[in-house]
Amino acid sequence: MDKIRVIHDVVGRTLTVWLDEPGKEHICEETTDEVVLMKDKNGRVIGFELLHYRPSSTEPGLAVETVVRAAS
């Protein structure tokens, strides 16, 4: 099973999502929408970070929804 890591930095106001191992990060690139893409040495996106993230709720923690669809 693939693992996805979600990290909310309250102090830095970022939300980081890793789709692969962070150690594979080779280069980062910021988009115009204040999103940073983390890429491996082959240029494949392995994570992204939302800058200036503030959750819509004041409750602690993050709600994460998982949807799995069978291959057709």
PDB file with one MODEL, atoms N, CA, C and O in Angstrom:
MODEL        1
ATOM      1  N   MET A   1       0.847  -1.173   0.000  1.00  0.00           N
ATOM      2  CA  MET A   1       0.000   0.000   0.000  1.00  0.00           C
ATOM      3  C   MET A   1       0.894   1.237   0.000  1.00  0.00           C
ATOM      4  O   MET A   1       1.870   1.303   0.746  1.00  0.00           O
ATOM      5  N   ASP A   2       0.556   2.219  -0.840  1.00  0.00           N
ATOM      6  CA  ASP A   2       1.275   3.480  -0.865  1.00  0.00           C
ATOM      7  C   ASP A   2       0.883   4.325   0.338  1.00  0.00           C
ATOM      8  O   ASP A   2      -0.262   4.297   0.788  1.00  0.00           O
ATOM      9  N   LYS A   3       1.844   5.069   0.846  1.00  0.00           N
ATOM     10  CA  LYS A   3       1.579   5.954   1.974  1.00  0.00           C
ATOM     11  C   LYS A   3       1.644   7.390   1.506  1.00  0.00           C
ATOM     12  O   LYS A   3       2.491   7.753   0.690  1.00  0.00           O
ATOM     13  N   ILE A   4       0.754   8.197   2.021  1.00  0.00           N
ATOM     14  CA  ILE A   4       0.765   9.630   1.771  1.00  0.00           C
ATOM     15  C   ILE A   4       0.934  10.299   3.123  1.00  0.00           C
ATOM     16  O   ILE A   4       0.200  10.004   4.066  1.00  0.00           O
ATOM     17  N   ARG A   5       1.896  11.194   3.215  1.00  0.00           N
ATOM     18  CA  ARG A   5       2.144  11.920   4.465  1.00  0.00           C
ATOM     19  C   ARG A   5       1.594  13.330   4.339  1.00  0.00           C
ATOM     20  O   ARG A   5       1.845  14.020   3.351  1.00  0.00           O
ATOM     21  N   VAL A   6       0.843  13.752   5.347  1.00  0.00           N
ATOM     22  CA  VAL A   6       0.288  15.097   5.382  1.00  0.00           C
ATOM     23  C   VAL A   6       0.812  15.766   6.646  1.00  0.00           C
ATOM     24  O   VAL A   6       0.621  15.258   7.751  1.00  0.00           O
ATOM     25  N   ILE A   7       1.476  16.910   6.479  1.00  0.00           N
ATOM     26  CA  ILE A   7       2.085  17.605   7.602  1.00  0.00           C
ATOM     27  C   ILE A   7       1.564  19.035   7.629  1.00  0.00           C
ATOM     28  O   ILE A   7       1.708  19.783   6.662  1.00  0.00           O
ATOM     29  N   HIS A   8       0.955  19.402   8.754  1.00  0.00           N
ATOM     30  CA  HIS A   8       0.466  20.776   8.921  1.00  0.00           C
ATOM     31  C   HIS A   8       1.391  21.487   9.899  1.00  0.00           C
ATOM     32  O   HIS A   8       1.466  21.115  11.070  1.00  0.00           O
ATOM     33  N   ASP A   9       2.090  22.500   9.424  1.00  0.00           N
ATOM     34  CA  ASP A   9       2.970  23.313  10.260  1.00  0.00           C
ATOM     35  C   ASP A   9       2.200  24.559  10.660  1.00  0.00           C
ATOM     36  O   ASP A   9       2.038  25.481   9.860  1.00  0.00           O
ATOM     37  N   VAL A  10       1.724  24.587  11.906  1.00  0.00           N
ATOM     38  CA  VAL A  10       0.902  25.694  12.384  1.00  0.00           C
ATOM     39  C   VAL A  10       1.715  26.985  12.459  1.00  0.00           C
ATOM     40  O   VAL A  10       1.224  28.051  12.088  1.00  0.00           O
ATOM     41  N   VAL A  11       2.944  26.891  12.932  1.00  0.00           N
ATOM     42  CA  VAL A  11       3.786  28.077  13.084  1.00  0.00           C
ATOM     43  C   VAL A  11       4.179  28.637  11.713  1.00  0.00           C
ATOM     44  O   VAL A  11       4.073  29.841  11.479  1.00  0.00           O
ATOM     45  N   GLY A  12       4.630  27.770  10.818  1.00  0.00           N
ATOM     46  CA  GLY A  12       5.047  28.205   9.482  1.00  0.00           C
ATOM     47  C   GLY A  12       3.904  28.410   8.519  1.00  0.00           C
ATOM     48  O   GLY A  12       4.099  28.906   7.409  1.00  0.00           O
ATOM     49  N   ARG A  13       2.697  28.028   8.941  1.00  0.00           N
ATOM     50  CA  ARG A  13       1.476  28.130   8.126  1.00  0.00           C
ATOM     51  C   ARG A  13       1.639  27.465   6.765  1.00  0.00           C
ATOM     52  O   ARG A  13       1.388  28.075   5.726  1.00  0.00           O
ATOM     53  N   THR A  14       2.063  26.202   6.790  1.00  0.00           N
ATOM     54  CA  THR A  14       2.180  25.418   5.557  1.00  0.00           C
ATOM     55  C   THR A  14       1.464  24.088   5.724  1.00  0.00           C
ATOM     56  O   THR A  14       1.286  23.594   6.838  1.00  0.00           O
ATOM     57  N   LEU A  15       1.063  23.524   4.609  1.00  0.00           N
ATOM     58  CA  LEU A  15       0.504  22.180   4.558  1.00  0.00           C
ATOM     59  C   LEU A  15       1.311  21.431   3.509  1.00  0.00           C
ATOM     60  O   LEU A  15       1.310  21.792   2.331  1.00  0.00           O
ATOM     61  N   THR A  16       2.002  20.382   3.951  1.00  0.00           N
ATOM     62  CA  THR A  16       2.875  19.628   3.059  1.00  0.00           C
ATOM     63  C   THR A  16       2.311  18.234   2.862  1.00  0.00           C
ATOM     64  O   THR A  16       1.918  17.574   3.824  1.00  0.00           O
ATOM     65  N   VAL A  17       2.271  17.787   1.613  1.00  0.00           N
ATOM     66  CA  VAL A  17       1.784  16.452   1.271  1.00  0.00           C
ATOM     67  C   VAL A  17       2.887  15.733   0.508  1.00  0.00           C
ATOM     68  O   VAL A  17       3.328  16.185  -0.548  1.00  0.00           O
ATOM     69  N   TRP A  18       3.324  14.607   1.061  1.00  0.00           N
ATOM     70  CA  TRP A  18       4.348  13.775   0.407  1.00  0.00           C
ATOM     71  C   TRP A  18       3.667  12.571  -0.227  1.00  0.00           C
ATOM     72  O   TRP A  18       2.918  11.856   0.438  1.00  0.00           O
ATOM     73  N   LEU A  19       3.925  12.348  -1.504  1.00  0.00           N
ATOM     74  CA  LEU A  19       3.386  11.209  -2.241  1.00  0.00           C
ATOM     75  C   LEU A  19       4.411  10.089  -2.344  1.00  0.00           C
ATOM     76  O   LEU A  19       4.076   8.975  -2.747  1.00  0.00           O
ATOM     77  N   ASP A  20       5.653  10.376  -1.983  1.00  0.00           N
ATOM     78  CA  ASP A  20       6.760   9.421  -2.006  1.00  0.00           C
ATOM     79  C   ASP A  20       7.698   9.788  -0.861  1.00  0.00           C
ATOM     80  O   ASP A  20       7.380  10.678  -0.073  1.00  0.00           O
ATOM     81  N   GLU A  21       8.811   9.143  -0.755  1.00  0.00           N
ATOM     82  CA  GLU A  21       9.756   9.375   0.330  1.00  0.00           C
ATOM     83  C   GLU A  21      10.385  10.768   0.204  1.00  0.00           C
ATOM     84  O   GLU A  21      10.906  11.110  -0.858  1.00  0.00           O
ATOM     85  N   PRO A  22      10.346  11.573   1.266  1.00  0.00           N
ATOM     86  CA  PRO A  22      10.950  12.906   1.218  1.00  0.00           C
ATOM     87  C   PRO A  22      12.447  12.886   0.889  1.00  0.00           C
ATOM     88  O   PRO A  22      12.960  13.847   0.318  1.00  0.00           O
ATOM     89  N   GLY A  23      13.133  11.834   1.232  1.00  0.00           N
ATOM     90  CA  GLY A  23      14.556  11.725   0.938  1.00  0.00           C
ATOM     91  C   GLY A  23      14.880  11.687  -0.545  1.00  0.00           C
ATOM     92  O   GLY A  23      16.031  11.890  -0.932  1.00  0.00           O
ATOM     93  N   LYS A  24      13.881  11.428  -1.378  1.00  0.00           N
ATOM     94  CA  LYS A  24      14.085  11.398  -2.828  1.00  0.00           C
ATOM     95  C   LYS A  24      14.017  12.793  -3.453  1.00  0.00           C
ATOM     96  O   LYS A  24      14.232  12.950  -4.655  1.00  0.00           O
ATOM     97  N   GLU A  25      13.713  13.812  -2.626  1.00  0.00           N
ATOM     98  CA  GLU A  25      13.588  15.171  -3.145  1.00  0.00           C
ATOM     99  C   GLU A  25      14.908  15.634  -3.744  1.00  0.00           C
ATOM    100  O   GLU A  25      15.963  15.514  -3.121  1.00  0.00           O
ATOM    101  N   HIS A  26      14.837  16.160  -4.955  1.00  0.00           N
ATOM    102  CA  HIS A  26      16.021  16.624  -5.662  1.00  0.00           C
ATOM    103  C   HIS A  26      15.955  18.126  -5.931  1.00  0.00           C
ATOM    104  O   HIS A  26      16.964  18.827  -5.860  1.00  0.00           O
ATOM    105  N   ILE A  27      14.755  18.605  -6.240  1.00  0.00           N
ATOM    106  CA  ILE A  27      14.576  20.017  -6.565  1.00  0.00           C
ATOM    107  C   ILE A  27      13.168  20.455  -6.182  1.00  0.00           C
ATOM    108  O   ILE A  27      12.230  19.658  -6.199  1.00  0.00           O
ATOM    109  N   CYS A  28      13.033  21.741  -5.834  1.00  0.00           N
ATOM    110  CA  CYS A  28      11.724  22.327  -5.529  1.00  0.00           C
ATOM    111  C   CYS A  28      11.465  23.456  -6.510  1.00  0.00           C
ATOM    112  O   CYS A  28      12.383  24.130  -6.975  1.00  0.00           O
ATOM    113  N   GLU A  29      10.203  23.640  -6.806  1.00  0.00           N
ATOM    114  CA  GLU A  29       9.831  24.697  -7.751  1.00  0.00           C
ATOM    115  C   GLU A  29       8.537  25.329  -7.269  1.00  0.00           C
ATOM    116  O   GLU A  29       7.550  24.629  -7.041  1.00  0.00           O
ATOM    117  N   GLU A  30       8.532  26.658  -7.110  1.00  0.00           N
ATOM    118  CA  GLU A  30       7.343  27.364  -6.645  1.00  0.00           C
ATOM    119  C   GLU A  30       6.488  27.777  -7.833  1.00  0.00           C
ATOM    120  O   GLU A  30       6.997  28.315  -8.816  1.00  0.00           O
ATOM    121  N   THR A  31       5.192  27.522  -7.738  1.00  0.00           N
ATOM    122  CA  THR A  31       4.259  27.912  -8.786  1.00  0.00           C
ATOM    123  C   THR A  31       3.752  29.323  -8.504  1.00  0.00           C
ATOM    124  O   THR A  31       4.086  29.908  -7.474  1.00  0.00           O
ATOM    125  N   THR A  32       2.968  29.857  -9.390  1.00  0.00           N
ATOM    126  CA  THR A  32       2.413  31.197  -9.201  1.00  0.00           C
ATOM    127  C   THR A  32       1.309  31.229  -8.154  1.00  0.00           C
ATOM    128  O   THR A  32       0.917  32.310  -7.715  1.00  0.00           O
ATOM    129  N   ASP A  33       0.801  30.082  -7.748  1.00  0.00           N
ATOM    130  CA  ASP A  33      -0.285  29.995  -6.776  1.00  0.00           C
ATOM    131  C   ASP A  33       0.213  29.729  -5.366  1.00  0.00           C
ATOM    132  O   ASP A  33      -0.541  29.233  -4.528  1.00  0.00           O
ATOM    133  N   GLU A  34       1.486  30.054  -5.086  1.00  0.00           N
ATOM    134  CA  GLU A  34       2.092  29.826  -3.776  1.00  0.00           C
ATOM    135  C   GLU A  34       2.020  28.365  -3.366  1.00  0.00           C
ATOM    136  O   GLU A  34       1.717  28.029  -2.221  1.00  0.00           O
ATOM    137  N   VAL A  35       2.303  27.520  -4.323  1.00  0.00           N
ATOM    138  CA  VAL A  35       2.422  26.086  -4.100  1.00  0.00           C
ATOM    139  C   VAL A  35       3.830  25.694  -4.514  1.00  0.00           C
ATOM    140  O   VAL A  35       4.295  26.061  -5.593  1.00  0.00           O
ATOM    141  N   VAL A  36       4.507  24.945  -3.649  1.00  0.00           N
ATOM    142  CA  VAL A  36       5.848  24.473  -3.960  1.00  0.00           C
ATOM    143  C   VAL A  36       5.757  23.006  -4.357  1.00  0.00           C
ATOM    144  O   VAL A  36       5.197  22.195  -3.620  1.00  0.00           O
ATOM    145  N   LEU A  37       6.303  22.663  -5.515  1.00  0.00           N
ATOM    146  CA  LEU A  37       6.334  21.274  -5.973  1.00  0.00           C
ATOM    147  C   LEU A  37       7.699  20.686  -5.653  1.00  0.00           C
ATOM    148  O   LEU A  37       8.725  21.265  -6.009  1.00  0.00           O
ATOM    149  N   MET A  38       7.717  19.546  -4.986  1.00  0.00           N
ATOM    150  CA  MET A  38       8.959  18.842  -4.709  1.00  0.00           C
ATOM    151  C   MET A  38       9.074  17.712  -5.729  1.00  0.00           C
ATOM    152  O   MET A  38       8.147  16.923  -5.911  1.00  0.00           O
ATOM    153  N   LYS A  39      10.238  17.650  -6.392  1.00  0.00           N
ATOM    154  CA  LYS A  39      10.428  16.668  -7.462  1.00  0.00           C
ATOM    155  C   LYS A  39      11.649  15.806  -7.193  1.00  0.00           C
ATOM    156  O   LYS A  39      12.590  16.222  -6.517  1.00  0.00           O
ATOM    157  N   ASP A  40      11.614  14.586  -7.740  1.00  0.00           N
ATOM    158  CA  ASP A  40      12.766  13.695  -7.638  1.00  0.00           C
ATOM    159  C   ASP A  40      13.743  14.013  -8.775  1.00  0.00           C
ATOM    160  O   ASP A  40      13.511  14.938  -9.553  1.00  0.00           O
ATOM    161  N   LYS A  41      14.822  13.255  -8.867  1.00  0.00           N
ATOM    162  CA  LYS A  41      15.853  13.544  -9.872  1.00  0.00           C
ATOM    163  C   LYS A  41      15.366  13.354 -11.308  1.00  0.00           C
ATOM    164  O   LYS A  41      15.997  13.845 -12.244  1.00  0.00           O
ATOM    165  N   ASN A  42      14.244  12.642 -11.490  1.00  0.00           N
ATOM    166  CA  ASN A  42      13.676  12.451 -12.824  1.00  0.00           C
ATOM    167  C   ASN A  42      12.617  13.505 -13.167  1.00  0.00           C
ATOM    168  O   ASN A  42      12.011  13.456 -14.237  1.00  0.00           O
ATOM    169  N   GLY A  43      12.399  14.456 -12.254  1.00  0.00           N
ATOM    170  CA  GLY A  43      11.414  15.504 -12.496  1.00  0.00           C
ATOM    171  C   GLY A  43       9.993  15.127 -12.136  1.00  0.00           C
ATOM    172  O   GLY A  43       9.057  15.874 -12.422  1.00  0.00           O
ATOM    173  N   ARG A  44       9.824  13.973 -11.508  1.00  0.00           N
ATOM    174  CA  ARG A  44       8.492  13.502 -11.105  1.00  0.00           C
ATOM    175  C   ARG A  44       8.099  14.171  -9.786  1.00  0.00           C
ATOM    176  O   ARG A  44       8.891  14.197  -8.845  1.00  0.00           O
ATOM    177  N   VAL A  45       6.878  14.713  -9.715  1.00  0.00           N
ATOM    178  CA  VAL A  45       6.397  15.350  -8.489  1.00  0.00           C
ATOM    179  C   VAL A  45       6.195  14.282  -7.419  1.00  0.00           C
ATOM    180  O   VAL A  45       5.451  13.321  -7.615  1.00  0.00           O
ATOM    181  N   ILE A  46       6.871  14.466  -6.283  1.00  0.00           N
ATOM    182  CA  ILE A  46       6.740  13.515  -5.179  1.00  0.00           C
ATOM    183  C   ILE A  46       6.104  14.166  -3.953  1.00  0.00           C
ATOM    184  O   ILE A  46       5.908  13.515  -2.927  1.00  0.00           O
ATOM    185  N   GLY A  47       5.785  15.449  -4.066  1.00  0.00           N
ATOM    186  CA  GLY A  47       5.140  16.150  -2.966  1.00  0.00           C
ATOM    187  C   GLY A  47       4.836  17.582  -3.340  1.00  0.00           C
ATOM    188  O   GLY A  47       5.321  18.098  -4.348  1.00  0.00           O
ATOM    189  N   PHE A  48       4.019  18.220  -2.505  1.00  0.00           N
ATOM    190  CA  PHE A  48       3.725  19.628  -2.712  1.00  0.00           C
ATOM    191  C   PHE A  48       3.462  20.278  -1.371  1.00  0.00           C
ATOM    192  O   PHE A  48       3.076  19.620  -0.404  1.00  0.00           O
ATOM    193  N   GLU A  49       3.680  21.586  -1.331  1.00  0.00           N
ATOM    194  CA  GLU A  49       3.491  22.337  -0.100  1.00  0.00           C
ATOM    195  C   GLU A  49       2.664  23.579  -0.398  1.00  0.00           C
ATOM    196  O   GLU A  49       2.978  24.342  -1.311  1.00  0.00           O
ATOM    197  N   LEU A  50       1.607  23.772   0.380  1.00  0.00           N
ATOM    198  CA  LEU A  50       0.774  24.968   0.261  1.00  0.00           C
ATOM    199  C   LEU A  50       1.300  26.006   1.234  1.00  0.00           C
ATOM    200  O   LEU A  50       1.359  25.762   2.439  1.00  0.00           O
ATOM    201  N   LEU A  51       1.680  27.159   0.716  1.00  0.00           N
ATOM    202  CA  LEU A  51       2.172  28.235   1.563  1.00  0.00           C
ATOM    203  C   LEU A  51       1.004  29.057   2.087  1.00  0.00           C
ATOM    204  O   LEU A  51      -0.034  29.143   1.432  1.00  0.00           O
ATOM    205  N   HIS A  52       1.159  29.653   3.245  1.00  0.00           N
ATOM    206  CA  HIS A  52       0.139  30.511   3.870  1.00  0.00           C
ATOM    207  C   HIS A  52      -1.159  29.753   4.128  1.00  0.00           C
ATOM    208  O   HIS A  52      -2.247  30.311   3.985  1.00  0.00           O
ATOM    209  N   TYR A  53      -1.044  28.473   4.511  1.00  0.00           N
ATOM    210  CA  TYR A  53      -2.223  27.642   4.741  1.00  0.00           C
ATOM    211  C   TYR A  53      -2.841  27.955   6.103  1.00  0.00           C
ATOM    212  O   TYR A  53      -2.147  28.010   7.118  1.00  0.00           O
ATOM    213  N   ARG A  54      -4.126  28.153   6.102  1.00  0.00           N
ATOM    214  CA  ARG A  54      -4.895  28.306   7.344  1.00  0.00           C
ATOM    215  C   ARG A  54      -6.138  27.432   7.214  1.00  0.00           C
ATOM    216  O   ARG A  54      -6.923  27.600   6.281  1.00  0.00           O
ATOM    217  N   PRO A  55      -6.316  26.499   8.146  1.00  0.00           N
ATOM    218  CA  PRO A  55      -7.496  25.634   8.073  1.00  0.00           C
ATOM    219  C   PRO A  55      -8.782  26.448   8.243  1.00  0.00           C
ATOM    220  O   PRO A  55      -8.788  27.499   8.884  1.00  0.00           O
ATOM    221  N   SER A  56      -9.860  25.943   7.661  1.00  0.00           N
ATOM    222  CA  SER A  56     -11.141  26.644   7.741  1.00  0.00           C
ATOM    223  C   SER A  56     -11.803  26.471   9.106  1.00  0.00           C
ATOM    224  O   SER A  56     -12.721  27.215   9.450  1.00  0.00           O
ATOM    225  N   SER A  57     -11.343  25.498   9.879  1.00  0.00           N
ATOM    226  CA  SER A  57     -11.905  25.237  11.205  1.00  0.00           C
ATOM    227  C   SER A  57     -10.861  25.554  12.272  1.00  0.00           C
ATOM    228  O   SER A  57      -9.660  25.433  12.032  1.00  0.00           O
ATOM    229  N   THR A  58     -11.320  25.953  13.430  1.00  0.00           N
ATOM    230  CA  THR A  58     -10.402  26.219  14.536  1.00  0.00           C
ATOM    231  C   THR A  58     -10.149  24.978  15.382  1.00  0.00           C
ATOM    232  O   THR A  58      -9.349  25.023  16.317  1.00  0.00           O
ATOM    233  N   GLU A  59     -10.814  23.878  15.069  1.00  0.00           N
ATOM    234  CA  GLU A  59     -10.604  22.633  15.797  1.00  0.00           C
ATOM    235  C   GLU A  59      -9.217  22.087  15.475  1.00  0.00           C
ATOM    236  O   GLU A  59      -8.764  22.180  14.334  1.00  0.00           O
ATOM    237  N   PRO A  60      -8.529  21.509  16.487  1.00  0.00           N
ATOM    238  CA  PRO A  60      -7.201  20.947  16.221  1.00  0.00           C
ATOM    239  C   PRO A  60      -7.283  19.695  15.339  1.00  0.00           C
ATOM    240  O   PRO A  60      -8.276  18.968  15.363  1.00  0.00           O
ATOM    241  N   GLY A  61      -6.235  19.463  14.573  1.00  0.00           N
ATOM    242  CA  GLY A  61      -6.177  18.278  13.719  1.00  0.00           C
ATOM    243  C   GLY A  61      -6.675  18.579  12.319  1.00  0.00           C
ATOM    244  O   GLY A  61      -7.197  19.658  12.041  1.00  0.00           O
ATOM    245  N   LEU A  62      -6.501  17.602  11.447  1.00  0.00           N
ATOM    246  CA  LEU A  62      -6.943  17.708  10.061  1.00  0.00           C
ATOM    247  C   LEU A  62      -7.843  16.537   9.738  1.00  0.00           C
ATOM    248  O   LEU A  62      -7.578  15.412  10.163  1.00  0.00           O
ATOM    249  N   ALA A  63      -8.900  16.786   8.993  1.00  0.00           N
ATOM    250  CA  ALA A  63      -9.751  15.708   8.513  1.00  0.00           C
ATOM    251  C   ALA A  63      -9.263  15.331   7.118  1.00  0.00           C
ATOM    252  O   ALA A  63      -9.134  16.188   6.244  1.00  0.00           O
ATOM    253  N   VAL A  64      -8.996  14.060   6.919  1.00  0.00           N
ATOM    254  CA  VAL A  64      -8.502  13.581   5.630  1.00  0.00           C
ATOM    255  C   VAL A  64      -9.489  12.554   5.096  1.00  0.00           C
ATOM    256  O   VAL A  64      -9.841  11.602   5.793  1.00  0.00           O
ATOM    257  N   GLU A  65      -9.933  12.748   3.865  1.00  0.00           N
ATOM    258  CA  GLU A  65     -10.871  11.819   3.236  1.00  0.00           C
ATOM    259  C   GLU A  65     -10.117  10.959   2.230  1.00  0.00           C
ATOM    260  O   GLU A  65      -9.306  11.468   1.457  1.00  0.00           O
ATOM    261  N   THR A  66     -10.382   9.663   2.241  1.00  0.00           N
ATOM    262  CA  THR A  66      -9.732   8.752   1.319  1.00  0.00           C
ATOM    263  C   THR A  66     -10.783   8.133   0.412  1.00  0.00           C
ATOM    264  O   THR A  66     -11.787   7.597   0.881  1.00  0.00           O
ATOM    265  N   VAL A  67     -10.540   8.212  -0.902  1.00  0.00           N
ATOM    266  CA  VAL A  67     -11.435   7.598  -1.883  1.00  0.00           C
ATOM    267  C   VAL A  67     -10.591   6.668  -2.729  1.00  0.00           C
ATOM    268  O   VAL A  67      -9.616   7.099  -3.345  1.00  0.00           O
ATOM    269  N   VAL A  68     -10.956   5.394  -2.763  1.00  0.00           N
ATOM    270  CA  VAL A  68     -10.220   4.407  -3.548  1.00  0.00           C
ATOM    271  C   VAL A  68     -11.167   3.877  -4.611  1.00  0.00           C
ATOM    272  O   VAL A  68     -12.263   3.407  -4.308  1.00  0.00           O
ATOM    273  N   ARG A  69     -10.726   3.960  -5.866  1.00  0.00           N
ATOM    274  CA  ARG A  69     -11.545   3.470  -6.970  1.00  0.00           C
ATOM    275  C   ARG A  69     -10.836   2.285  -7.611  1.00  0.00           C
ATOM    276  O   ARG A  69      -9.621   2.310  -7.812  1.00  0.00           O
ATOM    277  N   ALA A  70     -11.582   1.273  -7.920  1.00  0.00           N
ATOM    278  CA  ALA A  70     -11.034   0.098  -8.570  1.00  0.00           C
ATOM    279  C   ALA A  70     -10.677   0.427 -10.010  1.00  0.00           C
ATOM    280  O   ALA A  70     -11.353   1.216 -10.670  1.00  0.00           O
ATOM    281  N   ALA A  71      -9.599  -0.194 -10.486  1.00  0.00           N
ATOM    282  CA  ALA A  71      -9.209  -0.005 -11.887  1.00  0.00           C
ATOM    283  C   ALA A  71     -10.275  -0.576 -12.801  1.00  0.00           C
ATOM    284  O   ALA A  71     -10.842  -1.632 -12.519  1.00  0.00           O
ATOM    285  N   SER A  72     -10.551   0.121 -13.900  1.00  0.00           N
ATOM    286  CA  SER A  72     -11.596  -0.361 -14.807  1.00  0.00           C
ATOM    287  C   SER A  72     -11.012  -1.143 -15.946  1.00  0.00           C
ATOM    288  O   SER A  72     -11.750  -1.624 -16.807  1.00  0.00           O
TER     289      SER A  72
ENDMDL
END
